[in-house]
């Protein structure tokens, strides 16, 4: 499952927008999301993908072409994640991985590794370097895992591990990956980001990043 947002200025990358402006941050979000979506495209029926969107359906449909879309549930992030897992399992999935669209270096190999580790674990988490996580995989519906978490804080991963331990769940951690949420993140990973960016975006961001 992929969580995506309509790449509308003011609706995405709000922390980054405070530093570089809403238009540029939305353009960067769109580029990073497209890179991650491409990198996690399955081959030869390895897995199916469901896209859960936030925003205007028509705008997201136009962006992602023929991809089937499911509106994210109402509520906070934990409620929306729990609802997405419930939907996937209700559709007959045996194992489910959920990713966001902030980590363009997350690939299909990462997804496959996560699903494979569900052989011996109940939960697989892909940590993000900001203290959260960019992937969560489950072998069964576990809505309680997403309760009582202070989302969008540096304690998300630690709190989720504590929650899993309280529920008696076996957890596997994948290697941590960097996400891109702030101008400092863009500067830190600029050399890795450059190949992903169209020339217009590189030219617009370059003076800000290097200034």
C-alpha positions as CSV (number, residue, x, y, z in Angstrom):
1,X,0.0,0.0,0.0
2,X,1.2,3.5,-0.8
3,X,-0.1,6.6,1.0
4,X,0.0,9.6,-1.3
5,X,-1.2,13.2,-1.1
6,X,-2.4,15.5,-3.8
7,X,0.8,17.5,-4.6
8,X,-0.9,20.8,-4.1
9,X,1.0,23.8,-2.8
10,X,0.2,24.3,0.9
11,X,-1.0,20.8,1.4
12,X,2.3,18.9,1.4
13,X,5.8,19.3,2.9
14,X,4.6,22.2,5.1
15,X,7.8,22.3,7.2
16,X,9.9,22.5,4.0
17,X,7.5,25.1,2.6
18,X,8.3,27.4,5.4
19,X,11.8,27.6,4.2
20,X,11.5,27.4,0.4
21,X,7.9,28.3,-0.4
22,X,4.8,26.2,-1.0
23,X,5.2,26.0,-4.8
24,X,8.8,24.6,-4.7
25,X,8.0,22.2,-1.8
26,X,5.0,20.8,-3.6
27,X,7.1,20.3,-6.8
28,X,9.7,18.5,-4.7
29,X,7.1,16.3,-3.0
30,X,5.7,15.3,-6.4
31,X,9.2,14.5,-7.8
32,X,10.1,12.4,-4.7
33,X,6.8,10.6,-4.7
34,X,7.1,9.7,-8.4
35,X,10.7,8.4,-7.8
36,X,9.5,6.2,-4.9
37,X,6.5,5.0,-6.8
38,X,8.7,4.0,-9.7
39,X,11.3,2.4,-7.4
40,X,8.7,0.2,-5.7
41,X,6.9,-0.9,-8.9
42,X,6.6,-4.7,-8.6
43,X,7.9,-7.1,-11.3
44,X,6.3,-10.2,-12.5
45,X,3.4,-10.2,-10.0
46,X,5.7,-10.0,-6.9
47,X,2.9,-8.1,-5.2
48,X,-0.1,-5.9,-5.9
49,X,-0.3,-2.3,-5.0
50,X,-3.1,-0.2,-3.6
51,X,-2.9,3.6,-3.5
52,X,-4.6,5.4,-0.7
53,X,-4.9,9.1,-1.4
54,X,-5.5,12.3,0.5
55,X,-6.8,15.3,-1.4
56,X,-8.9,15.8,-4.5
57,X,-9.6,12.5,-6.3
58,X,-9.6,14.1,-9.8
59,X,-6.3,15.8,-9.2
60,X,-4.6,12.6,-7.9
61,X,-6.2,10.5,-10.6
62,X,-4.8,12.9,-13.3
63,X,-1.4,12.7,-11.7
64,X,-1.2,8.9,-11.3
65,X,-3.0,8.1,-14.5
66,X,-4.8,4.8,-14.5
67,X,-3.8,3.7,-11.0
68,X,-6.8,2.6,-8.9
69,X,-7.3,4.9,-6.0
70,X,-8.8,4.5,-2.5
71,X,-9.6,7.5,-0.4
72,X,-7.8,7.5,3.0
73,X,-10.1,7.1,6.0
74,X,-11.1,10.0,8.2
75,X,-9.1,10.7,11.4
76,X,-5.5,10.9,12.4
77,X,-2.6,9.1,10.8
78,X,-2.9,6.1,13.1
79,X,-6.6,5.7,12.3
80,X,-6.0,6.1,8.6
81,X,-3.2,3.5,8.6
82,X,-5.3,1.0,10.6
83,X,-8.2,1.5,8.2
84,X,-5.9,0.9,5.2
85,X,-4.6,-2.4,6.6
86,X,-8.1,-3.5,7.4
87,X,-9.1,-2.8,3.7
88,X,-6.1,-4.7,2.3
89,X,-6.7,-7.7,4.5
90,X,-10.4,-7.6,3.7
91,X,-9.5,-7.8,0.0
92,X,-7.7,-11.1,0.7
93,X,-4.1,-10.0,1.2
94,X,-2.0,-12.4,3.3
95,X,0.8,-9.9,4.0
96,X,0.7,-6.2,3.6
97,X,3.4,-3.4,3.6
98,X,2.5,0.2,3.8
99,X,4.9,3.0,2.7
100,X,4.6,6.7,2.4
101,X,6.1,8.9,-0.3
102,X,8.9,10.8,1.5
103,X,11.8,8.3,0.9
104,X,12.8,8.1,-2.8
105,X,15.5,5.5,-1.8
106,X,12.9,3.0,-0.7
107,X,12.8,0.3,-3.4
108,X,10.9,-2.9,-4.3
109,X,13.8,-4.8,-2.8
110,X,13.0,-3.1,0.5
111,X,9.3,-4.1,0.2
112,X,10.1,-7.7,-0.7
113,X,12.5,-7.9,2.3
114,X,9.9,-6.6,4.6
115,X,7.3,-9.1,3.4
116,X,9.8,-11.9,3.6
117,X,10.6,-11.1,7.3
118,X,6.9,-11.7,8.1
119,X,7.8,-15.4,7.9
120,X,9.2,-15.1,11.5
121,X,7.8,-11.8,12.7
122,X,4.5,-10.1,13.3
123,X,5.6,-6.6,12.4
124,X,8.4,-5.2,10.2
125,X,9.3,-1.6,10.5
126,X,11.5,0.4,8.2
127,X,13.0,3.2,10.4
128,X,13.4,6.8,9.1
129,X,16.3,8.8,10.3
130,X,14.0,11.4,11.9
131,X,12.8,9.0,14.5
132,X,9.7,7.8,12.7
133,X,9.3,5.0,10.1
134,X,8.8,4.9,6.4
135,X,7.5,1.3,6.1
136,X,5.4,-0.9,8.2
137,X,4.5,-4.5,7.2
138,X,2.0,-6.8,8.9
139,X,1.0,-10.5,8.5
140,X,-2.4,-9.9,10.0
141,X,-4.7,-7.0,11.0
142,X,-3.3,-5.3,14.1
143,X,-5.2,-2.1,14.6
144,X,-4.1,-1.8,18.3
145,X,-0.5,-1.3,17.0
146,X,-1.5,2.2,15.8
147,X,-3.2,3.4,19.0
148,X,-1.6,5.8,21.5
149,X,1.2,7.0,19.2
150,X,2.1,10.7,19.0
151,X,2.4,10.9,15.2
152,X,4.7,13.3,13.4
153,X,7.1,13.4,16.3
154,X,10.7,12.1,16.8
155,X,9.3,9.4,19.1
156,X,7.1,7.6,16.7
157,X,9.5,4.6,16.2
158,X,10.3,4.2,19.9
159,X,6.6,4.5,20.8
160,X,5.7,2.0,18.2
161,X,8.3,-0.5,19.4
162,X,7.0,-0.1,22.9
163,X,3.4,-0.6,21.7
164,X,4.4,-3.7,19.9
165,X,6.2,-5.1,22.9
166,X,3.1,-4.4,25.1
167,X,1.1,-6.4,22.6
168,X,3.6,-9.3,22.6
169,X,4.5,-8.9,19.0
170,X,7.7,-10.0,17.3
171,X,9.3,-7.1,15.5
172,X,12.0,-6.9,12.8
173,X,13.7,-3.6,12.0
174,X,15.0,-2.9,8.5
175,X,18.0,-0.6,8.0
176,X,17.1,3.1,8.5
177,X,16.6,5.3,5.5
178,X,16.7,9.1,5.3
179,X,13.5,11.0,4.5
180,X,13.2,14.5,3.2
181,X,11.1,16.8,5.3
182,X,13.1,19.9,6.0
183,X,15.6,22.2,4.2
184,X,18.4,20.6,6.3
185,X,17.3,17.2,4.9
186,X,17.5,18.6,1.3
187,X,21.0,20.0,2.0
188,X,22.2,16.9,3.6
189,X,21.1,14.6,0.8
190,X,21.5,17.1,-2.1
191,X,24.0,15.0,-4.0
192,X,21.6,12.0,-3.9
193,X,18.6,14.1,-4.8
194,X,20.1,15.8,-7.9
195,X,19.8,12.8,-10.2
196,X,16.1,12.6,-9.3
197,X,15.2,16.2,-10.0
198,X,14.2,17.7,-13.3
199,X,16.5,20.5,-14.5
200,X,13.9,23.2,-13.6
201,X,13.7,22.0,-10.0
202,X,17.4,21.6,-9.7
203,X,17.9,25.2,-10.9
204,X,15.3,26.6,-8.6
205,X,16.5,24.7,-5.5
206,X,20.3,24.9,-6.1
207,X,20.8,28.5,-5.0
208,X,18.7,27.9,-1.9
209,X,20.4,24.7,-0.9
210,X,23.9,26.1,-1.6
211,X,23.2,29.5,-0.2
